[in-house]
Amino acid sequence: MAFEIRRLSVDELGPLLDFMDGPAFKSQPQWQGCFCQFYLNTPEENNDPAAKSGLNREKACDRVNSGTMQGYLAFDGDRAIGWMAANAANNFVALPPAGPNVARILCFVVEQDFQGRGIATELLNFAIHDLPKLGFKVLEAAPKASDEFSVAGYRGPLSMFKRAGFRVGPNIDGEHVLVQRELTA
C-alpha cells in the first residue's frame, strides 16, 4: 500500500478536520471530539462540558493556525487516514515541562480500515527524520509498559518505539513508561 506522510500545516487543516470529524474514531468512539487537544488543554479546559461538543474542534483550528498544534498526517491519495501528534514538549501544558529542544509524541490515530498496515510506524519514522529540521534534539513518548492494546493504546505500542531505537526509561504512572531517543540532523 502506498501512502504519503505530511507535516501538519495550515494547508492540511481541512484534511485533518475531515479525518477527525469522520473516520478517525470509528474503532475508538470514546475519543470522538478530542481533536487531539487533551494534552494541549489545561485541566479546566478539559473539564468544560463544551470541549467535546465543538470547542476542541475550534481550538484545533486556532492551534494549527498559530503553530501550537503540530504533528503528521498519513494520506491515501488526498484523504487523511492517520494522525500522529508530535509537538514541542512544552506545548503539551497538561504534562511536566521539558527542555526547549525536546519533542513529544502523544497520540496515534489510524482509520480502522487501515490499521495493521504499518502506518503508525511510518508516521513515527517520518517524525524521527523531520523533527531535527525543526531544531529538536530529543524525542520522547510514553507508551503503555506492555504491548497489550486497550482504550488507552492511542500512545502507540512500546515495541514500535523499541524498534525505532528508543531507550526505555522509568515507569511514569504505573501504566506507561517514558521512552526517549536522541535525534540527529
C-alpha positions as CSV (number, residue, x, y, z in Angstrom):
1,M,0.0,0.0,0.0
2,A,1.4,3.4,-0.9
3,F,0.6,6.3,1.3
4,E,2.2,9.7,1.9
5,I,3.2,11.3,5.2
6,R,3.0,15.1,5.5
7,R,3.8,17.5,8.4
8,L,0.7,19.3,9.7
9,S,0.3,22.8,8.2
10,V,-2.4,25.3,7.7
11,D,-2.9,23.8,4.3
12,E,-3.5,20.4,5.8
13,L,-6.1,21.7,8.3
14,G,-9.1,20.7,6.1
15,P,-8.0,17.1,5.7
16,L,-7.2,16.9,9.5
17,L,-10.7,18.1,10.3
18,D,-12.3,15.8,7.8
19,F,-10.4,12.9,9.3
20,M,-11.2,13.8,12.9
21,D,-14.9,14.5,12.1
22,G,-15.3,11.3,10.1
23,P,-13.4,8.0,10.2
24,A,-10.7,8.7,12.8
25,F,-12.6,7.3,15.8
26,K,-14.7,4.6,14.3
27,S,-12.8,2.0,16.3
28,Q,-12.4,4.1,19.4
29,P,-15.6,6.3,19.7
30,Q,-14.8,7.4,23.2
31,W,-12.2,9.8,21.8
32,Q,-14.6,11.4,19.3
33,G,-14.5,15.2,19.8
34,C,-11.0,15.3,21.3
35,F,-9.3,16.6,18.2
36,C,-6.0,15.8,19.9
37,Q,-6.5,18.7,22.3
38,F,-6.4,16.9,25.7
39,Y,-2.7,17.4,26.4
40,L,-2.7,20.9,24.8
41,N,-5.6,21.9,27.1
42,T,-5.4,22.8,30.7
43,P,-7.4,20.6,33.1
44,E,-10.0,23.3,33.4
45,E,-10.4,23.3,29.6
46,N,-10.7,19.5,29.5
47,N,-13.5,19.7,32.2
48,D,-15.5,22.2,30.2
49,P,-18.7,20.4,29.0
50,A,-18.4,22.1,25.6
51,A,-14.9,20.6,25.0
52,K,-16.1,17.6,23.1
53,S,-19.1,19.2,21.6
54,G,-17.2,21.6,19.4
55,L,-14.8,23.6,21.5
56,N,-11.9,21.2,20.9
57,R,-12.5,21.5,17.2
58,E,-12.3,25.3,17.4
59,K,-9.2,25.1,19.5
60,A,-7.6,22.7,17.0
61,C,-8.2,25.2,14.2
62,D,-6.8,28.0,16.3
63,R,-3.8,26.0,17.4
64,V,-3.0,24.7,13.9
65,N,-3.1,28.3,12.6
66,S,-0.8,29.5,15.4
67,G,1.6,26.6,15.1
68,T,0.8,25.4,18.6
69,M,-0.7,22.1,17.4
70,Q,1.8,20.1,15.4
71,G,2.1,16.6,14.1
72,Y,1.9,14.4,11.0
73,L,-0.8,13.1,8.7
74,A,-0.8,9.9,6.6
75,F,-2.7,10.2,3.3
76,D,-4.2,7.8,0.9
77,G,-4.4,10.0,-2.1
78,D,-6.0,13.3,-0.9
79,R,-7.7,11.7,2.1
80,A,-6.1,11.7,5.6
81,I,-6.1,8.2,7.1
82,G,-3.8,8.6,10.0
83,W,-2.6,11.2,12.5
84,M,0.3,11.4,15.0
85,A,0.6,14.3,17.4
86,A,4.3,15.3,17.6
87,N,4.9,18.6,19.2
88,A,7.3,20.7,21.3
89,A,7.2,19.1,24.7
90,N,6.3,22.4,26.4
91,N,3.2,22.9,24.1
92,F,1.6,20.0,26.0
93,V,0.7,22.1,29.0
94,A,-1.0,19.1,30.7
95,L,2.4,17.4,31.1
96,P,5.5,18.3,33.1
97,P,7.8,20.8,31.4
98,A,10.9,19.7,29.5
99,G,13.9,21.3,27.8
100,P,13.4,23.6,24.8
101,N,14.8,21.1,22.3
102,V,12.6,18.2,23.4
103,A,9.6,17.0,21.2
104,R,7.0,14.6,22.4
105,I,4.7,12.1,20.7
106,L,1.4,11.5,22.4
107,C,-1.2,10.2,20.1
108,F,-1.6,7.9,17.1
109,V,-5.0,7.6,15.3
110,V,-5.3,5.4,12.2
111,E,-8.6,4.9,10.4
112,Q,-10.0,1.4,11.2
113,D,-9.8,0.1,7.7
114,F,-6.1,1.0,7.5
115,Q,-5.0,-0.3,10.9
116,G,-2.3,-3.0,11.0
117,R,-0.6,-1.8,7.8
118,G,2.4,-0.1,9.4
119,I,1.0,3.5,9.2
120,A,1.8,4.4,12.8
121,T,5.4,3.1,12.3
122,E,5.8,5.2,9.1
123,L,4.4,8.3,10.9
124,L,7.0,7.7,13.7
125,N,9.9,7.1,11.3
126,F,9.0,10.2,9.3
127,A,8.9,12.3,12.5
128,I,12.3,10.9,13.6
129,H,13.8,12.3,10.4
130,D,11.8,15.5,10.2
131,L,11.9,16.8,13.8
132,P,15.6,17.6,13.8
133,K,14.9,20.0,10.9
134,L,12.7,21.9,13.3
135,G,15.5,22.2,15.9
136,F,14.6,19.2,18.1
137,K,17.4,17.2,19.6
138,V,15.4,14.7,21.7
139,L,12.1,12.8,21.1
140,E,10.0,11.4,24.0
141,A,6.9,9.3,24.2
142,A,5.0,7.5,26.9
143,P,3.6,4.2,25.6
144,K,1.9,1.6,27.8
145,A,4.5,-0.6,29.6
146,S,3.1,-3.6,27.8
147,D,2.0,-4.0,24.2
148,E,-1.4,-5.1,25.3
149,F,-4.0,-3.0,23.5
150,S,-6.5,-1.1,25.5
151,V,-8.6,2.0,25.1
152,A,-5.5,3.9,26.3
153,G,-3.5,2.4,23.5
154,Y,-3.5,5.6,21.5
155,R,0.1,6.3,22.5
156,G,1.4,3.5,20.3
157,P,2.9,0.2,21.3
158,L,6.2,0.0,23.2
159,S,7.6,-2.5,20.7
160,M,7.3,0.1,17.9
161,F,9.4,2.6,19.8
162,K,12.0,0.0,20.7
163,R,12.3,-1.0,17.0
164,A,12.8,2.7,16.3
165,G,15.8,3.0,18.7
166,F,14.1,4.5,21.7
167,R,15.6,3.8,25.1
168,V,13.1,2.6,27.7
169,G,13.1,4.7,30.9
170,P,11.2,4.7,34.1
171,N,7.6,3.8,34.7
172,I,5.8,7.2,35.0
173,D,2.3,6.4,36.3
174,G,2.0,2.6,36.9
175,E,0.9,2.0,33.3
176,H,3.2,3.9,31.0
177,V,6.9,4.1,30.5
178,L,9.0,7.0,29.3
179,V,10.9,6.3,26.1
180,Q,13.4,8.6,24.7
181,R,15.6,8.9,21.6
182,E,18.3,11.3,20.5
183,L,17.6,13.0,17.2
184,T,20.3,13.7,14.6
185,A,20.2,16.0,11.7
